[in-house]
């Protein structure tokens, strides 16, 4: 079951976030407010899922391997933004 969740998270992180929100209480345990999961859903889904996993772990802290994975997730999320800009710029679309 755990491997299936990881594969779904890598393929479609927002779908997994929606299922986790509807079927579990994990977001309520990991985040103090509802604002961060909403912003994470919109802008940084991979980083939000990694943070969720870290907060549900044993130590409830973002340290060690979780911190490294969180940094990689931020880079992947930010890379999606930059990749979209580069693709649009190469096609001749209007960019800001």
Secondary structure as GFF3:
##gff-version 3
##sequence-region A 1 96
A	DSSP	alpha_helix	2	11	.	.	.	ID=ss1
A	DSSP	alpha_helix	13	23	.	.	.	ID=ss2
A	DSSP	alpha_helix	26	30	.	.	.	ID=ss3
A	DSSP	alpha_helix	35	43	.	.	.	ID=ss4
A	DSSP	alpha_helix	45	56	.	.	.	ID=ss5
A	DSSP	alpha_helix	65	90	.	.	.	ID=ss6
###
